[in-house]
Amino acid sequence: MTKNEDIPAGENPGDPALRTSLETYFSFLRDISTETRDPALSRMAGYAYGYATAKLEDGDAAAAAKQLAWLVREAARYEEAAGYPGVPRTGRTTGP
């Protein structure tokens, strides 16, 4: 069971668009860290992704979104690289 006992382990109650964005940015940073031979970036991206997915499983999308924001900021350092994912899609809209 997850921290939230109402949600069985393995079920994903989180925002699917948020999960997709997390996966996209994590994959991009993992690939960049391999190309640049930067194990620290790989480790930090892995920690951020793992924490975010755990928070999604616990039903805490806000904490997961904070980790996505970190992944996006790190990815922006490599915006000229092939495969840069661009602006994340979280399924949320602004305005009326």
Secondary structure, 3 states (H helix, E strand, C coil): CCCCCCCCCCCCCCCHHHHHHHHHHHHHHHHHHHHHCCHHHHHHHHHHHHHHHHHHHCCCHHHHHHHHHHHHHHHHCCCCCCCCCCCCCCCCCCCC
